[in-house]
Every structure is written in structure tokens, then in C-alpha cells.
Amino acid sequence: MDQITERSILKMIEECKNELNIDKEIEILYKINSMLPTSEQLKIPSLITNDYVSHALYTIEEKLLVAQ
């Protein structure tokens, strides 16, 4: 994954964290997940809670920061 994509994902993670609408958060999470390499994509469950979104964002962010 290139640096521009990583920066875009990190920016979207911040946008998602600041979003108050859970439906919009989920939409952003799916978009972020689709930008990740297939091997790094999360298996998102069909029932998504606010806690899951927070945990998923943390997991993605951690993977990106460790990879740098």
C-alpha cells in the first residue's frame, strides 16, 4: 500500500471517529476496509455496533502505524 493511500485511510479514520451518525460511521468503515489490501481487510459482521466500529478503526489504525 502506498503512502498516499495510508494517509487517506488515516484521514478517513479520523473523520469516522468524529462522525455522530452510526450509519455514516458504518459507511466510512466499509469504504476504509475496501481500501485495504485483501489480506488486511476485516471480516465485518452483519450486526455492527458503535463499539465494533471503534474497535475496528483502532485495529486498522494500529496495523497502518506498525507498518510504517
Residue pairs with C-beta under 8 A, 6 or more apart in sequence:
1 36
1 37
1 67
5 35
6 64
6 67
6 68
8 35
9 32
9 35
9 36
9 60
9 64
10 61
10 64
12 28
12 31
12 32
12 35
13 32
13 57
13 60
13 61
15 28
16 25
16 28
16 29
16 32
16 53
16 57
17 54
17 57
19 25
19 28
22 50
22 53
25 50
25 53
26 48
26 53
29 44
29 48
29 53
29 56
29 57
30 44
32 57
32 60
33 41
33 42
33 44
33 56
33 60
34 41
36 42
36 60
40 63
42 56
42 59
42 60
44 56
45 52
